[in-house]
Amino acid sequence: MENKFIVDFMLGRLCRWLRLMGFDAQYYRGSDKGTIIYRSLKERRIILTRDTGLSRKRALGIFIVRSDDFRQQLKEIISEFGLDPQESSVFTRCLECNKRLESIPKKRIKGRVPDYVFENHDEFSICSDCQKIYWKGTHRTLIKNVLGELTR
């Protein structure tokens, strides 16, 4: 079974990186402990938090993230849950709302991305929920480097 996470408001950057790597990570902006625990149980998600007070509560699972550095946080999560970040999974989820991205024909995004992007890229993905459009930009090199660091 695939690990699903709910990430509390203290770990927003970690949440975005988990999504970027293709992992299912809901972001919880609130601070009510009861609500995050309820969502954990209802949605069968593991809570990722830095709040040590939360660990005494009942939930599907709670992992207390120790590091302040997002790279170290990712290493903690990968190690603890045996995650295997794959380059093929990068950008398969929306960074904004966590939904799986869908491929979209180039002709359907004309005028919805900068002209330069449209002229220089052929593959695009879209979030069916928030309609954000993604393409393989230059930031892929940074992501590959971080993934390389994490899997060493």
Buried (B, 14 or more C-beta within 10 A) or exposed (E): EEBBBBBBBBBEBBBBBBBBBBBBBBBBEEEEBEEBBEBBEEEEBBBBBBBEEBEEBEBBBBBBBEEEEBBBBBBBBBEBBEBEBEEEBBBBBBBBBBBEBEEBEEEEBEEEBEEEBBEEBEEBBBBEEEEBBBBEEEEEEEBEEBBEEBEE
